[in-house]
Amino acid sequence: MDPEEIKEIIEQGLPGSTVDVHGDGTHFEAVIVSNDFAGKPLIEQHQIVYKTLGDAMKERIHALSLKTYTPQQWETIK
């Protein structure tokens, strides 16, 4: 699995999100900015992403580090 494929899956599952993924084929890091994260604790935000990735998380991705932000949070850190 390549970073672009992961990016596309997340963007399809979270329409309107901004996604940046880097990785080496088994270990990946993703930064995701989405309105879907508003009002949700970090664990729920990550669960949303894992659900979006579905079976790929079990079968094709060995490790995924997530950084999730709402658009408002992203504006304060970028």
N, CA, C and O atoms as a Maestro MAE file, in Angstrom:
{
 s_m_m2io_version
 :::
 2.0.0
}

f_m_ct {
 s_m_title
 :::
 protein
 m_atom[312] {
  # First column is atom index #
  i_m_mmod_type
  r_m_x_coord
  r_m_y_coord
  r_m_z_coord
  i_m_residue_number
  s_m_chain_name
  s_m_pdb_residue_name
  s_m_pdb_atom_name
  i_m_atomic_number
  :::
  1 25 0.860 -1.172 0.000 1 A "MET " " N  " 7
  2 3 0.000 0.000 0.000 1 A "MET " " CA " 6
  3 2 0.902 1.229 0.000 1 A "MET " " C  " 6
  4 15 1.907 1.275 0.710 1 A "MET " " O  " 8
  5 25 0.538 2.211 -0.793 2 A "ASP " " N  " 7
  6 3 1.361 3.413 -0.820 2 A "ASP " " CA " 6
  7 2 0.608 4.590 -0.175 2 A "ASP " " C  " 6
  8 15 -0.615 4.551 -0.047 2 A "ASP " " O  " 8
  9 25 1.346 5.630 0.226 3 A "PRO " " N  " 7
  10 3 0.731 6.769 0.919 3 A "PRO " " CA " 6
  11 2 -0.413 7.411 0.136 3 A "PRO " " C  " 6
  12 15 -1.402 7.842 0.728 3 A "PRO " " O  " 8
  13 25 -0.287 7.478 -1.182 4 A "GLU " " N  " 7
  14 3 -1.336 8.109 -1.997 4 A "GLU " " CA " 6
  15 2 -2.642 7.326 -1.916 4 A "GLU " " C  " 6
  16 15 -3.722 7.917 -1.892 4 A "GLU " " O  " 8
  17 25 -2.548 6.011 -1.874 5 A "GLU " " N  " 7
  18 3 -3.744 5.168 -1.770 5 A "GLU " " CA " 6
  19 2 -4.445 5.395 -0.429 5 A "GLU " " C  " 6
  20 15 -5.670 5.499 -0.373 5 A "GLU " " O  " 8
  21 25 -3.664 5.470 0.640 6 A "ILE " " N  " 7
  22 3 -4.238 5.739 1.962 6 A "ILE " " CA " 6
  23 2 -4.909 7.107 1.963 6 A "ILE " " C  " 6
  24 15 -6.017 7.259 2.479 6 A "ILE " " O  " 8
  25 25 -4.246 8.093 1.390 7 A "LYS " " N  " 7
  26 3 -4.786 9.451 1.299 7 A "LYS " " CA " 6
  27 2 -6.143 9.444 0.598 7 A "LYS " " C  " 6
  28 15 -7.094 10.061 1.076 7 A "LYS " " O  " 8
  29 25 -6.230 8.752 -0.524 8 A "GLU " " N  " 7
  30 3 -7.464 8.701 -1.300 8 A "GLU " " CA " 6
  31 2 -8.594 8.035 -0.521 8 A "GLU " " C  " 6
  32 15 -9.733 8.500 -0.564 8 A "GLU " " O  " 8
  33 25 -8.291 6.952 0.188 9 A "ILE " " N  " 7
  34 3 -9.310 6.254 0.976 9 A "ILE " " CA " 6
  35 2 -9.851 7.179 2.064 9 A "ILE " " C  " 6
  36 15 -11.063 7.271 2.262 9 A "ILE " " O  " 8
  37 25 -8.957 7.858 2.760 10 A "ILE " " N  " 7
  38 3 -9.388 8.764 3.829 10 A "ILE " " CA " 6
  39 2 -10.209 9.915 3.256 10 A "ILE " " C  " 6
  40 15 -11.250 10.266 3.812 10 A "ILE " " O  " 8
  41 25 -9.761 10.500 2.166 11 A "GLU " " N  " 7
  42 3 -10.494 11.614 1.552 11 A "GLU " " CA " 6
  43 2 -11.882 11.183 1.086 11 A "GLU " " C  " 6
  44 15 -12.832 11.960 1.182 11 A "GLU " " O  " 8
  45 25 -12.013 9.965 0.588 12 A "GLN " " N  " 7
  46 3 -13.327 9.460 0.185 12 A "GLN " " CA " 6
  47 2 -14.234 9.257 1.392 12 A "GLN " " C  " 6
  48 15 -15.431 9.538 1.329 12 A "GLN " " O  " 8
  49 25 -13.664 8.769 2.490 13 A "GLY " " N  " 7
  50 3 -14.446 8.504 3.694 13 A "GLY " " CA " 6
  51 2 -14.765 9.749 4.495 13 A "GLY " " C  " 6
  52 15 -15.738 9.778 5.249 13 A "GLY " " O  " 8
  53 25 -13.950 10.774 4.331 14 A "LEU " " N  " 7
  54 3 -14.150 12.049 5.036 14 A "LEU " " CA " 6
  55 2 -14.169 13.175 4.006 14 A "LEU " " C  " 6
  56 15 -13.208 13.938 3.909 14 A "LEU " " O  " 8
  57 25 -15.244 13.288 3.241 15 A "PRO " " N  " 7
  58 3 -15.309 14.313 2.198 15 A "PRO " " CA " 6
  59 2 -15.039 15.710 2.758 15 A "PRO " " C  " 6
  60 15 -15.508 16.059 3.841 15 A "PRO " " O  " 8
  61 25 -14.289 16.485 2.015 16 A "GLY " " N  " 7
  62 3 -13.959 17.845 2.431 16 A "GLY " " CA " 6
  63 2 -12.757 17.935 3.344 16 A "GLY " " C  " 6
  64 15 -12.362 19.030 3.746 16 A "GLY " " O  " 8
  65 25 -12.167 16.787 3.680 17 A "SER " " N  " 7
  66 3 -10.996 16.793 4.561 17 A "SER " " CA " 6
  67 2 -9.729 17.103 3.780 17 A "SER " " C  " 6
  68 15 -9.679 16.965 2.558 17 A "SER " " O  " 8
  69 25 -8.712 17.522 4.512 18 A "THR " " N  " 7
  70 3 -7.377 17.712 3.954 18 A "THR " " CA " 6
  71 2 -6.504 16.623 4.555 18 A "THR " " C  " 6
  72 15 -6.446 16.473 5.775 18 A "THR " " O  " 8
  73 25 -5.826 15.865 3.703 19 A "VAL " " N  " 7
  74 3 -5.070 14.704 4.163 19 A "VAL " " CA " 6
  75 2 -3.664 14.737 3.575 19 A "VAL " " C  " 6
  76 15 -3.475 15.005 2.389 19 A "VAL " " O  " 8
  77 25 -2.681 14.459 4.431 20 A "ASP " " N  " 7
  78 3 -1.294 14.343 3.998 20 A "ASP " " CA " 6
  79 2 -0.742 13.057 4.606 20 A "ASP " " C  " 6
  80 15 -0.762 12.889 5.826 20 A "ASP " " O  " 8
  81 25 -0.252 12.154 3.768 21 A "VAL " " N  " 7
  82 3 0.244 10.859 4.241 21 A "VAL " " CA " 6
  83 2 1.660 10.634 3.715 21 A "VAL " " C  " 6
  84 15 1.952 10.876 2.544 21 A "VAL " " O  " 8
  85 25 2.524 10.169 4.604 22 A "HIS " " N  " 7
  86 3 3.890 9.785 4.242 22 A "HIS " " CA " 6
  87 2 4.149 8.402 4.819 22 A "HIS " " C  " 6
  88 15 3.576 8.033 5.844 22 A "HIS " " O  " 8
  89 25 5.013 7.640 4.159 23 A "GLY " " N  " 7
  90 3 5.341 6.335 4.699 23 A "GLY " " CA " 6
  91 2 6.253 5.547 3.792 23 A "GLY " " C  " 6
  92 15 6.608 5.980 2.696 23 A "GLY " " O  " 8
  93 25 6.629 4.362 4.284 24 A "ASP " " N  " 7
  94 3 7.597 3.524 3.586 24 A "ASP " " CA " 6
  95 2 7.001 2.241 3.018 24 A "ASP " " C  " 6
  96 15 7.735 1.359 2.574 24 A "ASP " " O  " 8
  97 25 5.687 2.133 3.031 25 A "GLY " " N  " 7
  98 3 5.047 0.924 2.522 25 A "GLY " " CA " 6
  99 2 4.408 0.079 3.600 25 A "GLY " " C  " 6
  100 15 3.472 -0.669 3.319 25 A "GLY " " O  " 8
  101 25 4.888 0.179 4.822 26 A "THR " " N  " 7
  102 3 4.269 -0.531 5.952 26 A "THR " " CA " 6
  103 2 4.009 0.402 7.131 26 A "THR " " C  " 6
  104 15 3.032 0.217 7.857 26 A "THR " " O  " 8
  105 25 4.857 1.387 7.332 27 A "HIS " " N  " 7
  106 3 4.697 2.363 8.407 27 A "HIS " " CA " 6
  107 2 4.344 3.715 7.795 27 A "HIS " " C  " 6
  108 15 5.032 4.207 6.901 27 A "HIS " " O  " 8
  109 25 3.254 4.307 8.299 28 A "PHE " " N  " 7
  110 3 2.765 5.545 7.726 28 A "PHE " " CA " 6
  111 2 2.471 6.581 8.796 28 A "PHE " " C  " 6
  112 15 2.232 6.252 9.958 28 A "PHE " " O  " 8
  113 25 2.493 7.844 8.379 29 A "GLU " " N  " 7
  114 3 2.097 8.955 9.236 29 A "GLU " " CA " 6
  115 2 1.108 9.805 8.439 29 A "GLU " " C  " 6
  116 15 1.374 10.176 7.296 29 A "GLU " " O  " 8
  117 25 -0.030 10.108 9.057 30 A "ALA " " N  " 7
  118 3 -1.060 10.890 8.378 30 A "ALA " " CA " 6
  119 2 -1.448 12.101 9.224 30 A "ALA " " C  " 6
  120 15 -1.602 12.009 10.442 30 A "ALA " " O  " 8
  121 25 -1.601 13.225 8.549 31 A "VAL " " N  " 7
  122 3 -2.143 14.435 9.157 31 A "VAL " " CA " 6
  123 2 -3.475 14.679 8.455 31 A "VAL " " C  " 6
  124 15 -3.534 14.803 7.232 31 A "VAL " " O  " 8
  125 25 -4.544 14.746 9.252 32 A "ILE " " N  " 7
  126 3 -5.886 14.865 8.691 32 A "ILE " " CA " 6
  127 2 -6.599 16.035 9.348 32 A "ILE " " C  " 6
  128 15 -6.661 16.134 10.574 32 A "ILE " " O  " 8
  129 25 -7.135 16.917 8.518 33 A "VAL " " N  " 7
  130 3 -7.905 18.067 8.990 33 A "VAL " " CA " 6
  131 2 -9.323 17.884 8.470 33 A "VAL " " C  " 6
  132 15 -9.550 17.816 7.262 33 A "VAL " " O  " 8
  133 25 -10.287 17.804 9.408 34 A "SER " " N  " 7
  134 3 -11.665 17.536 9.004 34 A "SER " " CA " 6
  135 2 -12.665 18.154 9.969 34 A "SER " " C  " 6
  136 15 -12.454 18.162 11.182 34 A "SER " " O  " 8
  137 25 -13.739 18.663 9.422 35 A "ASN " " N  " 7
  138 3 -14.844 19.152 10.256 35 A "ASN " " CA " 6
  139 2 -15.499 18.008 11.024 35 A "ASN " " C  " 6
  140 15 -16.135 18.243 12.052 35 A "ASN " " O  " 8
  141 25 -15.354 16.776 10.543 36 A "ASP " " N  " 7
  142 3 -15.948 15.621 11.212 36 A "ASP " " CA " 6
  143 2 -15.373 15.397 12.611 36 A "ASP " " C  " 6
  144 15 -15.972 14.682 13.415 36 A "ASP " " O  " 8
  145 25 -14.239 15.989 12.905 37 A "PHE " " N  " 7
  146 3 -13.600 15.810 14.213 37 A "PHE " " CA " 6
  147 2 -14.118 16.790 15.271 37 A "PHE " " C  " 6
  148 15 -13.831 16.631 16.457 37 A "PHE " " O  " 8
  149 25 -14.871 17.789 14.849 38 A "ALA " " N  " 7
  150 3 -15.338 18.835 15.771 38 A "ALA " " CA " 6
  151 2 -16.144 18.229 16.916 38 A "ALA " " C  " 6
  152 15 -17.065 17.442 16.699 38 A "ALA " " O  " 8
  153 25 -15.780 18.610 18.134 39 A "GLY " " N  " 7
  154 3 -16.498 18.180 19.325 39 A "GLY " " CA " 6
  155 2 -16.229 16.758 19.767 39 A "GLY " " C  " 6
  156 15 -16.848 16.279 20.717 39 A "GLY " " O  " 8
  157 25 -15.307 16.067 19.089 40 A "LYS " " N  " 7
  158 3 -15.011 14.685 19.445 40 A "LYS " " CA " 6
  159 2 -13.632 14.586 20.098 40 A "LYS " " C  " 6
  160 15 -12.694 15.271 19.692 40 A "LYS " " O  " 8
  161 25 -13.521 13.728 21.113 41 A "PRO " " N  " 7
  162 3 -12.193 13.523 21.720 41 A "PRO " " CA " 6
  163 2 -11.259 12.829 20.735 41 A "PRO " " C  " 6
  164 15 -11.701 12.220 19.760 41 A "PRO " " O  " 8
  165 25 -9.980 12.932 21.003 42 A "LEU " " N  " 7
  166 3 -8.946 12.393 20.125 42 A "LEU " " CA " 6
  167 2 -9.183 10.923 19.782 42 A "LEU " " C  " 6
  168 15 -9.027 10.531 18.626 42 A "LEU " " O  " 8
  169 25 -9.552 10.117 20.752 43 A "ILE " " N  " 7
  170 3 -9.754 8.683 20.494 43 A "ILE " " CA " 6
  171 2 -10.866 8.464 19.472 43 A "ILE " " C  " 6
  172 15 -10.751 7.585 18.617 43 A "ILE " " O  " 8
  173 25 -11.932 9.243 19.547 44 A "GLU " " N  " 7
  174 3 -13.021 9.117 18.573 44 A "GLU " " CA " 6
  175 2 -12.579 9.592 17.193 44 A "GLU " " C  " 6
  176 15 -12.973 9.017 16.179 44 A "GLU " " O  " 8
  177 25 -11.767 10.631 17.156 45 A "GLN " " N  " 7
  178 3 -11.247 11.111 15.878 45 A "GLN " " CA " 6
  179 2 -10.452 10.009 15.189 45 A "GLN " " C  " 6
  180 15 -10.608 9.773 13.990 45 A "GLN " " O  " 8
  181 25 -9.603 9.343 15.952 46 A "HIS " " N  " 7
  182 3 -8.785 8.270 15.386 46 A "HIS " " CA " 6
  183 2 -9.655 7.092 14.964 46 A "HIS " " C  " 6
  184 15 -9.395 6.466 13.936 46 A "HIS " " O  " 8
  185 25 -10.685 6.787 15.748 47 A "GLN " " N  " 7
  186 3 -11.586 5.692 15.394 47 A "GLN " " CA " 6
  187 2 -12.312 5.973 14.082 47 A "GLN " " C  " 6
  188 15 -12.565 5.055 13.302 47 A "GLN " " O  " 8
  189 25 -12.650 7.238 13.837 48 A "ILE " " N  " 7
  190 3 -13.283 7.622 12.575 48 A "ILE " " CA " 6
  191 2 -12.347 7.277 11.409 48 A "ILE " " C  " 6
  192 15 -12.782 6.723 10.399 48 A "ILE " " O  " 8
  193 25 -11.080 7.604 11.557 49 A "VAL " " N  " 7
  194 3 -10.106 7.328 10.489 49 A "VAL " " CA " 6
  195 2 -9.926 5.825 10.309 49 A "VAL " " C  " 6
  196 15 -9.913 5.335 9.180 49 A "VAL " " O  " 8
  197 25 -9.788 5.091 11.408 50 A "TYR " " N  " 7
  198 3 -9.615 3.637 11.305 50 A "TYR " " CA " 6
  199 2 -10.818 2.991 10.624 50 A "TYR " " C  " 6
  200 15 -10.655 2.086 9.804 50 A "TYR " " O  " 8
  201 25 -12.027 3.452 10.960 51 A "LYS " " N  " 7
  202 3 -13.234 2.920 10.336 51 A "LYS " " CA " 6
  203 2 -13.228 3.213 8.831 51 A "LYS " " C  " 6
  204 15 -13.616 2.370 8.023 51 A "LYS " " O  " 8
  205 25 -12.792 4.397 8.477 52 A "THR " " N  " 7
  206 3 -12.705 4.773 7.064 52 A "THR " " CA " 6
  207 2 -11.751 3.844 6.306 52 A "THR " " C  " 6
  208 15 -12.022 3.463 5.168 52 A "THR " " O  " 8
  209 25 -10.655 3.489 6.932 53 A "LEU " " N  " 7
  210 3 -9.664 2.612 6.288 53 A "LEU " " CA " 6
  211 2 -10.100 1.151 6.274 53 A "LEU " " C  " 6
  212 15 -9.612 0.366 5.462 53 A "LEU " " O  " 8
  213 25 -11.005 0.788 7.156 54 A "GLY " " N  " 7
  214 3 -11.582 -0.561 7.166 54 A "GLY " " CA " 6
  215 2 -10.552 -1.676 7.225 54 A "GLY " " C  " 6
  216 15 -9.638 -1.649 8.050 54 A "GLY " " O  " 8
  217 25 -10.705 -2.649 6.349 55 A "ASP " " N  " 7
  218 3 -9.845 -3.843 6.350 55 A "ASP " " CA " 6
  219 2 -8.390 -3.537 6.042 55 A "ASP " " C  " 6
  220 15 -7.508 -4.319 6.398 55 A "ASP " " O  " 8
  221 25 -8.124 -2.415 5.387 56 A "ALA " " N  " 7
  222 3 -6.732 -2.064 5.089 56 A "ALA " " CA " 6
  223 2 -5.922 -1.941 6.376 56 A "ALA " " C  " 6
  224 15 -4.726 -2.235 6.394 56 A "ALA " " O  " 8
  225 25 -6.574 -1.505 7.452 57 A "MET " " N  " 7
  226 3 -5.865 -1.384 8.741 57 A "MET " " CA " 6
  227 2 -5.454 -2.752 9.274 57 A "MET " " C  " 6
  228 15 -4.440 -2.870 9.962 57 A "MET " " O  " 8
  229 25 -6.217 -3.765 8.967 58 A "LYS " " N  " 7
  230 3 -5.921 -5.101 9.467 58 A "LYS " " CA " 6
  231 2 -4.986 -5.866 8.538 58 A "LYS " " C  " 6
  232 15 -4.176 -6.678 8.985 58 A "LYS " " O  " 8
  233 25 -5.109 -5.597 7.245 59 A "GLU " " N  " 7
  234 3 -4.443 -6.446 6.270 59 A "GLU " " CA " 6
  235 2 -3.246 -5.819 5.563 59 A "GLU " " C  " 6
  236 15 -2.316 -6.530 5.184 59 A "GLU " " O  " 8
  237 25 -3.254 -4.492 5.380 60 A "ARG " " N  " 7
  238 3 -2.246 -3.891 4.513 60 A "ARG " " CA " 6
  239 2 -1.395 -2.821 5.172 60 A "ARG " " C  " 6
  240 15 -0.339 -2.462 4.651 60 A "ARG " " O  " 8
  241 25 -1.838 -2.312 6.302 61 A "ILE " " N  " 7
  242 3 -1.084 -1.254 6.984 61 A "ILE " " CA " 6
  243 2 -0.568 -1.815 8.295 61 A "ILE " " C  " 6
  244 15 -1.347 -2.224 9.157 61 A "ILE " " O  " 8
  245 25 0.739 -1.833 8.440 62 A "HIS " " N  " 7
  246 3 1.334 -2.363 9.664 62 A "HIS " " CA " 6
  247 2 1.234 -1.356 10.804 62 A "HIS " " C  " 6
  248 15 0.879 -1.723 11.924 62 A "HIS " " O  " 8
  249 25 1.543 -0.094 10.531 63 A "ALA " " N  " 7
  250 3 1.517 0.944 11.562 63 A "ALA " " CA " 6
  251 2 1.092 2.275 10.935 63 A "ALA " " C  " 6
  252 15 1.535 2.644 9.848 63 A "ALA " " O  " 8
  253 25 0.221 2.978 11.657 64 A "LEU " " N  " 7
  254 3 -0.254 4.274 11.182 64 A "LEU " " CA " 6
  255 2 -0.287 5.248 12.348 64 A "LEU " " C  " 6
  256 15 -1.021 5.053 13.317 64 A "LEU " " O  " 8
  257 25 0.509 6.290 12.243 65 A "SER " " N  " 7
  258 3 0.521 7.360 13.235 65 A "SER " " CA " 6
  259 2 -0.420 8.455 12.734 65 A "SER " " C  " 6
  260 15 -0.293 8.917 11.600 65 A "SER " " O  " 8
  261 25 -1.360 8.866 13.580 66 A "LEU " " N  " 7
  262 3 -2.346 9.865 13.177 66 A "LEU " " CA " 6
  263 2 -2.179 11.158 13.955 66 A "LEU " " C  " 6
  264 15 -1.911 11.161 15.157 66 A "LEU " " O  " 8
  265 25 -2.345 12.253 13.234 67 A "LYS " " N  " 7
  266 3 -2.473 13.578 13.836 67 A "LYS " " CA " 6
  267 2 -3.747 14.149 13.238 67 A "LYS " " C  " 6
  268 15 -3.809 14.416 12.038 67 A "LYS " " O  " 8
  269 25 -4.762 14.338 14.072 68 A "THR " " N  " 7
  270 3 -6.071 14.785 13.591 68 A "THR " " CA " 6
  271 2 -6.402 16.152 14.172 68 A "THR " " C  " 6
  272 15 -6.141 16.437 15.341 68 A "THR " " O  " 8
  273 25 -6.987 16.989 13.318 69 A "TYR " " N  " 7
  274 3 -7.315 18.359 13.707 69 A "TYR " " CA " 6
  275 2 -8.630 18.787 13.078 69 A "TYR " " C  " 6
  276 15 -8.996 18.324 11.998 69 A "TYR " " O  " 8
  277 25 -9.329 19.669 13.759 70 A "THR " " N  " 7
  278 3 -10.430 20.373 13.123 70 A "THR " " CA " 6
  279 2 -9.803 21.515 12.323 70 A "THR " " C  " 6
  280 15 -8.647 21.863 12.566 70 A "THR " " O  " 8
  281 25 -10.528 22.103 11.384 71 A "PRO " " N  " 7
  282 3 -9.961 23.236 10.649 71 A "PRO " " CA " 6
  283 2 -9.551 24.391 11.584 71 A "PRO " " C  " 6
  284 15 -8.552 25.065 11.332 71 A "PRO " " O  " 8
  285 25 -10.307 24.614 12.642 72 A "GLN " " N  " 7
  286 3 -9.976 25.691 13.588 72 A "GLN " " CA " 6
  287 2 -8.667 25.391 14.326 72 A "GLN " " C  " 6
  288 15 -7.831 26.277 14.504 72 A "GLN " " O  " 8
  289 25 -8.498 24.146 14.750 73 A "GLN " " N  " 7
  290 3 -7.241 23.761 15.416 73 A "GLN " " CA " 6
  291 2 -6.068 23.902 14.459 73 A "GLN " " C  " 6
  292 15 -5.001 24.383 14.841 73 A "GLN " " O  " 8
  293 25 -6.264 23.488 13.230 74 A "TRP " " N  " 7
  294 3 -5.201 23.533 12.236 74 A "TRP " " CA " 6
  295 2 -4.750 24.960 11.993 74 A "TRP " " C  " 6
  296 15 -3.554 25.210 11.844 74 A "TRP " " O  " 8
  297 25 -5.676 25.895 11.951 75 A "GLU " " N  " 7
  298 3 -5.335 27.302 11.727 75 A "GLU " " CA " 6
  299 2 -4.415 27.849 12.821 75 A "GLU " " C  " 6
  300 15 -3.593 28.728 12.559 75 A "GLU " " O  " 8
  301 25 -4.549 27.334 14.037 76 A "THR " " N  " 7
  302 3 -3.732 27.843 15.148 76 A "THR " " CA " 6
  303 2 -2.337 27.241 15.189 76 A "THR " " C  " 6
  304 15 -1.449 27.790 15.841 76 A "THR " " O  " 8
  305 25 -2.124 26.105 14.493 77 A "ILE " " N  " 7
  306 3 -0.807 25.470 14.576 77 A "ILE " " CA " 6
  307 2 0.014 25.539 13.303 77 A "ILE " " C  " 6
  308 15 1.229 25.348 13.344 77 A "ILE " " O  " 8
  309 25 -0.616 25.804 12.188 78 A "LYS " " N  " 7
  310 3 0.145 25.759 10.926 78 A "LYS " " CA " 6
  311 2 1.028 26.941 10.710 78 A "LYS " " C  " 6
  312 15 1.715 27.021 9.692 78 A "LYS " " O  " 8
  :::
 }
 m_bond[311] {
  # First column is bond index #
  i_m_from
  i_m_to
  i_m_order
  :::
  1 1 2 1
  2 2 3 1
  3 3 4 2
  4 3 5 1
  5 5 6 1
  6 6 7 1
  7 7 8 2
  8 7 9 1
  9 9 10 1
  10 10 11 1
  11 11 12 2
  12 11 13 1
  13 13 14 1
  14 14 15 1
  15 15 16 2
  16 15 17 1
  17 17 18 1
  18 18 19 1
  19 19 20 2
  20 19 21 1
  21 21 22 1
  22 22 23 1
  23 23 24 2
  24 23 25 1
  25 25 26 1
  26 26 27 1
  27 27 28 2
  28 27 29 1
  29 29 30 1
  30 30 31 1
  31 31 32 2
  32 31 33 1
  33 33 34 1
  34 34 35 1
  35 35 36 2
  36 35 37 1
  37 37 38 1
  38 38 39 1
  39 39 40 2
  40 39 41 1
  41 41 42 1
  42 42 43 1
  43 43 44 2
  44 43 45 1
  45 45 46 1
  46 46 47 1
  47 47 48 2
  48 47 49 1
  49 49 50 1
  50 50 51 1
  51 51 52 2
  52 51 53 1
  53 53 54 1
  54 54 55 1
  55 55 56 2
  56 55 57 1
  57 57 58 1
  58 58 59 1
  59 59 60 2
  60 59 61 1
  61 61 62 1
  62 62 63 1
  63 63 64 2
  64 63 65 1
  65 65 66 1
  66 66 67 1
  67 67 68 2
  68 67 69 1
  69 69 70 1
  70 70 71 1
  71 71 72 2
  72 71 73 1
  73 73 74 1
  74 74 75 1
  75 75 76 2
  76 75 77 1
  77 77 78 1
  78 78 79 1
  79 79 80 2
  80 79 81 1
  81 81 82 1
  82 82 83 1
  83 83 84 2
  84 83 85 1
  85 85 86 1
  86 86 87 1
  87 87 88 2
  88 87 89 1
  89 89 90 1
  90 90 91 1
  91 91 92 2
  92 91 93 1
  93 93 94 1
  94 94 95 1
  95 95 96 2
  96 95 97 1
  97 97 98 1
  98 98 99 1
  99 99 100 2
  100 99 101 1
  101 101 102 1
  102 102 103 1
  103 103 104 2
  104 103 105 1
  105 105 106 1
  106 106 107 1
  107 107 108 2
  108 107 109 1
  109 109 110 1
  110 110 111 1
  111 111 112 2
  112 111 113 1
  113 113 114 1
  114 114 115 1
  115 115 116 2
  116 115 117 1
  117 117 118 1
  118 118 119 1
  119 119 120 2
  120 119 121 1
  121 121 122 1
  122 122 123 1
  123 123 124 2
  124 123 125 1
  125 125 126 1
  126 126 127 1
  127 127 128 2
  128 127 129 1
  129 129 130 1
  130 130 131 1
  131 131 132 2
  132 131 133 1
  133 133 134 1
  134 134 135 1
  135 135 136 2
  136 135 137 1
  137 137 138 1
  138 138 139 1
  139 139 140 2
  140 139 141 1
  141 141 142 1
  142 142 143 1
  143 143 144 2
  144 143 145 1
  145 145 146 1
  146 146 147 1
  147 147 148 2
  148 147 149 1
  149 149 150 1
  150 150 151 1
  151 151 152 2
  152 151 153 1
  153 153 154 1
  154 154 155 1
  155 155 156 2
  156 155 157 1
  157 157 158 1
  158 158 159 1
  159 159 160 2
  160 159 161 1
  161 161 162 1
  162 162 163 1
  163 163 164 2
  164 163 165 1
  165 165 166 1
  166 166 167 1
  167 167 168 2
  168 167 169 1
  169 169 170 1
  170 170 171 1
  171 171 172 2
  172 171 173 1
  173 173 174 1
  174 174 175 1
  175 175 176 2
  176 175 177 1
  177 177 178 1
  178 178 179 1
  179 179 180 2
  180 179 181 1
  181 181 182 1
  182 182 183 1
  183 183 184 2
  184 183 185 1
  185 185 186 1
  186 186 187 1
  187 187 188 2
  188 187 189 1
  189 189 190 1
  190 190 191 1
  191 191 192 2
  192 191 193 1
  193 193 194 1
  194 194 195 1
  195 195 196 2
  196 195 197 1
  197 197 198 1
  198 198 199 1
  199 199 200 2
  200 199 201 1
  201 201 202 1
  202 202 203 1
  203 203 204 2
  204 203 205 1
  205 205 206 1
  206 206 207 1
  207 207 208 2
  208 207 209 1
  209 209 210 1
  210 210 211 1
  211 211 212 2
  212 211 213 1
  213 213 214 1
  214 214 215 1
  215 215 216 2
  216 215 217 1
  217 217 218 1
  218 218 219 1
  219 219 220 2
  220 219 221 1
  221 221 222 1
  222 222 223 1
  223 223 224 2
  224 223 225 1
  225 225 226 1
  226 226 227 1
  227 227 228 2
  228 227 229 1
  229 229 230 1
  230 230 231 1
  231 231 232 2
  232 231 233 1
  233 233 234 1
  234 234 235 1
  235 235 236 2
  236 235 237 1
  237 237 238 1
  238 238 239 1
  239 239 240 2
  240 239 241 1
  241 241 242 1
  242 242 243 1
  243 243 244 2
  244 243 245 1
  245 245 246 1
  246 246 247 1
  247 247 248 2
  248 247 249 1
  249 249 250 1
  250 250 251 1
  251 251 252 2
  252 251 253 1
  253 253 254 1
  254 254 255 1
  255 255 256 2
  256 255 257 1
  257 257 258 1
  258 258 259 1
  259 259 260 2
  260 259 261 1
  261 261 262 1
  262 262 263 1
  263 263 264 2
  264 263 265 1
  265 265 266 1
  266 266 267 1
  267 267 268 2
  268 267 269 1
  269 269 270 1
  270 270 271 1
  271 271 272 2
  272 271 273 1
  273 273 274 1
  274 274 275 1
  275 275 276 2
  276 275 277 1
  277 277 278 1
  278 278 279 1
  279 279 280 2
  280 279 281 1
  281 281 282 1
  282 282 283 1
  283 283 284 2
  284 283 285 1
  285 285 286 1
  286 286 287 1
  287 287 288 2
  288 287 289 1
  289 289 290 1
  290 290 291 1
  291 291 292 2
  292 291 293 1
  293 293 294 1
  294 294 295 1
  295 295 296 2
  296 295 297 1
  297 297 298 1
  298 298 299 1
  299 299 300 2
  300 299 301 1
  301 301 302 1
  302 302 303 1
  303 303 304 2
  304 303 305 1
  305 305 306 1
  306 306 307 1
  307 307 308 2
  308 307 309 1
  309 309 310 1
  310 310 311 1
  311 311 312 2
  :::
 }
}
